[in-house]
């Protein structure tokens, strides 16, 4: 499988850590790339940001129109919204990108995986199933695919990995209850999840950007004991 194409935002100076950030339905890697300067990370943070582009595919709920999507959405019913086969295929492609960063010299514990909406579904899917430990995971305005399979498929690698889940209390696209369901599913299995909601719709607000910046600095800029 060819490596996913991505927008590559490199730091000034040596790369010390990386963030892979997955976009939402119909967007591309370019959608979130402008957030990097808004994070106001210290000049010496050394964090490289990779914003992959999802493949183009027909999306059923949008009349079969082709667009960038990590998986098909056949129904807006949350219990069956995420096409599981597509989720697993995209998760495998994102893991390939993680594997490449590690092969190129970064420790897995120097990498944060982030995702918004559809991208967050992929990030949470990988959190529970990766064979190696990440520095952290951020799941924004999202939900979980196949939560009933979580217990059977979970590995222990990221049980202690800090997970930031953020959601808009007025989200009309992914109801906040869906994000809370994902939070409780992970918490019940012992994952290190934190929850934060914001007065916003299906988007990112200034306070969430500040919280994301703090999370990244805590996870990627502090000296961690091995």
HELIX and SHEET records of a PDB file:
HELIX    1   1 UNK A   30  UNK A   33  1                                   4    
HELIX    2   2 UNK A   35  UNK A   38  1                                   4    
HELIX    3   3 UNK A   60  UNK A   62  5                                   3    
HELIX    4   4 UNK A   78  UNK A   80  5                                   3    
HELIX    5   5 UNK A   84  UNK A  103  1                                  20    
HELIX    6   6 UNK A  108  UNK A  110  5                                   3    
HELIX    7   7 UNK A  118  UNK A  129  1                                  12    
HELIX    8   8 UNK A  147  UNK A  149  5                                   3    
HELIX    9   9 UNK A  150  UNK A  153  1                                   4    
HELIX   10  10 UNK A  176  UNK A  188  1                                  13    
HELIX   11  11 UNK A  206  UNK A  220  1                                  15    
SHEET    1   A 7 UNK A   6  UNK A   9  0                                        
SHEET    2   A 7 UNK A  47  UNK A  52 -1                                        
SHEET    3   A 7 UNK A  17  UNK A  22  1                                        
SHEET    4   A 7 UNK A 111  UNK A 116  1                                        
SHEET    5   A 7 UNK A 136  UNK A 140  1                                        
SHEET    6   A 7 UNK A 163  UNK A 168  1                                        
SHEET    7   A 7 UNK A 193  UNK A 198  1                                        
SHEET    1   B 2 UNK A  56  UNK A  59  0                                        
SHEET    2   B 2 UNK A  65  UNK A  68 -1                                        
END                                                                             
